Amino acid sequence: MLTKRVIPCLDVRAGRVTKGVKFKNNVDLGDPVEMAVAYSDGGADELVFYDITASAEHRPIDIGMVEAVAKSVRIPFAVGGGIASLADMERVILAGAEKVSVNSLAVANPQIIADGARAFGAQCIVLGMDPVKSDRLPSGYEITTRGFREFTGMDAVEWAKRAAGLGAGEIVVNSVNADGTREGFELTLTRLIAEAVDVPVVASGGAGKPEHLVEVFREAKADAAIVAGMIHFGDYTIAQIKAEMSAAGVPTRMGW
């Protein structure tokens, strides 16, 4: 069985890592490069950085930050936010990122997934999605964009299937309803997506304790899980999370 990945998420705004609840009431947590190094040294499998206001502000991602992270860490990382074209993807990859995450752009222009996969390989293209509970759609979840600012009317499961078919190599499922609550992942949503596609699914939103990761791996078939507040605020270390995963029989990389 493949090992399950633990991926710290660093939301970046104005060059600083920030964290909120359901994308609101954000607080400053520190420098993204310094935090990236600490998590890399602490046993993270990968990292993900989101420039959380780039899309809404219609500006490009901070390439300088991407370059600084690439020079400082020894693990793969993905970046998202402010990716508006194939050229933007290329700049991010040339700056040192292994993966590019597209969310709002892919909804507006699904062909960018296929174009990116063709140009850089499917393994480089990550679809990020921010679904919210909705009784209007068959799956019970609606895709939102621009930091939960816009409702699209798109069904989350159907969008995941379409994106995978276009060439997305991985899908990050961030539950808007669970984001920042630290009350556990949205298991139903994650399982629906994982059972619908044949690419790795990353659970995001709601991690508060190691048991939540064990649940999402066992019950929702996630391939990886994103953590943020539970490590940013010092409640747990990555080593503690992985130790509990291992004790519960969840395969994980322990040999750093």
C-alpha positions as CSV (number, residue, x, y, z in Angstrom):
1,M,0.0,0.0,0.0
2,L,1.3,3.5,-0.8
3,T,2.3,5.7,2.1
4,K,-0.2,8.4,3.0
5,R,1.2,11.9,2.7
6,V,1.0,14.8,5.2
7,I,1.1,18.2,3.6
8,P,1.3,21.5,5.5
9,C,-0.6,24.3,3.8
10,L,0.7,27.8,3.9
11,D,-1.8,30.5,2.9
12,V,0.2,33.5,1.9
13,R,-1.1,37.1,1.8
14,A,1.2,40.2,1.3
15,G,4.3,37.9,1.8
16,R,3.2,36.5,5.1
17,V,1.6,33.2,6.2
18,T,-1.9,33.7,7.4
19,K,-4.7,31.5,8.8
20,G,-8.4,32.0,9.2
21,V,-11.7,30.1,9.6
22,K,-13.7,29.6,6.4
23,F,-11.4,32.2,4.7
24,K,-12.2,34.9,7.3
25,N,-10.6,36.5,10.4
26,N,-7.1,35.7,9.3
27,V,-4.1,36.2,11.6
28,D,-0.4,36.6,10.7
29,L,1.7,33.6,11.5
30,G,5.1,34.3,10.0
31,D,7.5,34.2,7.1
32,P,6.6,31.5,4.5
33,V,10.2,30.5,3.7
34,E,11.1,30.1,7.4
35,M,8.0,28.0,8.0
36,A,8.6,25.9,4.9
37,V,12.1,25.0,6.1
38,A,10.8,24.1,9.6
39,Y,8.1,21.8,8.1
40,S,10.5,20.3,5.6
41,D,13.0,19.5,8.4
42,G,10.2,18.3,10.6
43,G,9.1,15.5,8.3
44,A,6.5,16.9,5.9
45,D,6.1,14.9,2.7
46,E,5.2,17.9,0.6
47,L,4.2,21.5,1.0
48,V,1.5,23.6,-0.6
49,F,1.4,27.4,-0.9
50,Y,-1.6,29.4,-1.8
51,D,-1.5,33.1,-2.6
52,I,-5.0,33.5,-1.3
53,T,-5.8,36.9,-2.7
54,A,-4.0,36.8,-6.0
55,S,-7.0,35.6,-8.0
56,A,-9.5,38.0,-6.4
57,E,-7.0,40.9,-6.9
58,H,-6.3,39.8,-10.5
59,R,-2.5,39.7,-10.0
60,P,0.2,37.1,-10.6
61,I,1.6,34.9,-7.8
62,D,4.8,36.0,-6.0
63,I,7.5,34.3,-8.0
64,G,10.2,35.6,-5.7
65,M,8.6,33.6,-2.8
66,V,8.5,30.5,-5.0
67,E,12.2,30.8,-5.9
68,A,13.1,31.4,-2.2
69,V,11.2,28.3,-1.1
70,A,12.7,26.2,-3.9
71,K,16.2,27.1,-2.7
72,S,15.5,26.4,0.9
73,V,13.6,23.0,1.1
74,R,14.3,19.5,0.0
75,I,10.8,18.2,-0.5
76,P,8.3,18.8,-3.4
77,F,5.9,21.7,-3.2
78,A,2.9,23.0,-5.0
79,V,1.7,26.6,-5.5
80,G,-1.6,28.1,-6.4
81,G,-3.3,31.5,-6.6
82,G,-2.9,34.0,-9.4
83,I,-2.3,31.3,-12.1
84,A,-4.0,32.9,-15.1
85,S,-2.3,31.2,-18.1
86,L,0.0,28.5,-19.4
87,A,2.8,31.1,-19.2
88,D,2.1,31.6,-15.5
89,M,2.4,27.8,-15.0
90,E,5.7,27.8,-16.8
91,R,7.1,30.6,-14.6
92,V,6.1,28.8,-11.4
93,I,7.6,25.5,-12.5
94,L,10.8,27.2,-13.7
95,A,11.0,29.0,-10.4
96,G,11.2,25.6,-8.7
97,A,7.7,24.3,-7.9
98,E,7.0,20.7,-8.7
99,K,3.2,21.2,-9.0
100,V,0.8,24.0,-10.0
101,S,-2.6,24.2,-8.5
102,V,-5.4,25.8,-10.5
103,N,-8.9,26.5,-9.1
104,S,-10.8,29.6,-10.3
105,L,-8.9,29.5,-13.6
106,A,-9.8,25.9,-14.4
107,V,-13.5,26.6,-13.7
108,A,-13.4,29.6,-16.1
109,N,-11.2,27.8,-18.7
110,P,-11.2,24.0,-18.2
111,Q,-8.9,23.6,-21.3
112,I,-6.0,25.0,-19.2
113,I,-5.9,21.6,-17.4
114,A,-5.4,19.7,-20.6
115,D,-2.9,22.3,-21.9
116,G,-0.9,22.2,-18.7
117,A,-0.8,18.4,-18.6
118,R,0.3,18.3,-22.2
119,A,3.0,20.9,-21.6
120,F,4.4,19.8,-18.3
121,G,3.0,16.4,-17.5
122,A,-0.2,15.5,-15.6
123,Q,1.8,15.0,-12.4
124,C,2.4,18.8,-12.4
125,I,-1.2,19.8,-12.6
126,V,-3.3,19.9,-9.5
127,L,-7.0,20.8,-9.5
128,G,-8.0,22.7,-6.3
129,M,-11.6,22.8,-5.5
130,D,-13.6,24.6,-2.8
131,P,-17.0,22.9,-2.5
132,V,-19.7,24.0,-0.2
133,K,-22.8,22.0,0.9
134,S,-25.7,22.5,-1.4
135,D,-29.1,20.8,-1.9
136,R,-29.3,22.1,-5.4
137,L,-26.9,19.6,-6.9
138,P,-26.9,15.8,-7.1
139,S,-23.8,15.2,-5.0
140,G,-24.9,17.7,-2.4
141,Y,-21.8,19.9,-3.0
142,E,-21.4,23.0,-5.2
143,I,-18.1,24.4,-6.5
144,T,-17.2,27.9,-5.4
145,T,-14.4,30.1,-6.7
146,R,-12.4,33.2,-5.9
147,G,-12.0,32.3,-2.2
148,F,-15.6,31.2,-1.7
149,R,-16.8,34.5,-3.2
150,E,-18.6,33.1,-6.2
151,F,-21.0,30.2,-6.5
152,T,-20.7,28.4,-9.8
153,G,-23.7,26.0,-9.9
154,M,-21.2,23.2,-10.7
155,D,-21.5,19.8,-9.0
156,A,-18.3,18.9,-7.2
157,V,-18.2,15.3,-8.2
158,E,-19.0,15.9,-11.8
159,W,-16.3,18.7,-11.9
160,A,-13.7,16.3,-10.4
161,K,-14.4,13.6,-13.0
162,R,-14.2,16.1,-15.8
163,A,-11.0,17.6,-14.5
164,A,-9.4,14.2,-14.1
165,G,-10.5,13.3,-17.7
166,L,-8.8,16.5,-18.9
167,G,-5.5,15.5,-17.3
168,A,-5.4,16.8,-13.8
169,G,-2.9,14.5,-11.9
170,E,-4.2,15.2,-8.4
171,I,-7.3,16.8,-6.9
172,V,-7.3,18.8,-3.6
173,V,-10.7,18.8,-2.0
174,N,-11.0,21.7,0.4
175,S,-14.3,21.7,2.3
176,V,-15.4,25.3,2.7
177,N,-17.7,24.2,5.5
178,A,-14.9,22.6,7.5
179,D,-12.1,25.0,6.6
180,G,-10.2,26.2,9.7
181,T,-12.7,24.7,12.1
182,R,-10.3,21.9,13.3
183,E,-13.3,19.7,13.9
184,G,-12.4,17.0,11.3
185,F,-12.4,16.6,7.5
186,E,-15.6,16.4,5.5
187,L,-15.5,12.6,5.1
188,T,-18.5,12.3,2.9
189,L,-17.3,14.9,0.4
190,T,-13.8,13.4,0.3
191,R,-15.0,9.9,-0.2
192,L,-17.4,10.9,-3.0
193,I,-14.5,12.5,-4.9
194,A,-12.0,9.7,-4.2
195,E,-14.5,7.0,-5.4
196,A,-15.3,9.0,-8.6
197,V,-11.8,9.6,-9.9
198,D,-8.7,7.5,-10.6
199,V,-6.1,10.1,-9.5
200,P,-4.8,10.9,-6.0
201,V,-7.2,12.9,-3.8
202,V,-5.9,15.2,-1.1
203,A,-8.3,16.0,1.7
204,S,-8.2,19.6,3.0
205,G,-10.1,21.6,5.5
206,G,-10.9,20.7,9.1
207,A,-7.8,18.9,10.4
208,G,-7.5,19.4,14.2
209,K,-5.9,16.3,15.6
210,P,-4.1,13.2,14.4
211,E,-7.2,11.1,14.6
212,H,-8.8,13.2,11.9
213,L,-6.1,12.2,9.5
214,V,-6.5,8.5,10.4
215,E,-10.3,8.9,9.7
216,V,-9.9,10.5,6.3
217,F,-7.4,7.9,5.2
218,R,-9.3,5.0,6.4
219,E,-12.9,6.1,5.9
220,A,-12.7,8.5,3.0
221,K,-9.9,6.9,0.9
222,A,-7.8,10.0,0.7
223,D,-4.3,9.7,-0.6
224,A,-3.0,12.7,1.3
225,A,-4.2,15.2,3.9
226,I,-3.5,18.9,4.3
227,V,-2.8,20.3,7.7
228,A,-2.6,23.9,8.7
229,G,-3.9,25.4,12.0
230,M,-3.1,22.2,14.1
231,I,0.6,22.6,13.3
232,H,0.8,26.4,12.7
233,F,-0.4,27.1,16.3
234,G,1.8,24.4,17.9
235,D,-0.9,21.9,18.9
236,Y,0.9,19.1,17.2
237,T,4.1,18.4,15.3
238,I,4.3,16.5,12.0
239,A,6.2,13.8,13.8
240,Q,3.4,13.4,16.4
241,I,0.8,13.2,13.6
242,K,2.7,10.6,11.8
243,A,3.4,8.6,14.9
244,E,-0.3,8.3,15.6
245,M,-1.0,7.4,12.0
246,S,1.6,4.6,12.2
247,A,0.2,3.4,15.5
248,A,-3.2,3.2,13.8
249,G,-1.9,1.1,10.9
250,V,-1.9,3.9,8.4
251,P,1.3,3.6,6.2
252,T,3.4,6.7,6.3
253,R,7.0,7.8,5.7
254,M,8.8,7.9,9.0
255,G,12.5,7.8,8.0
256,W,13.6,11.4,8.0
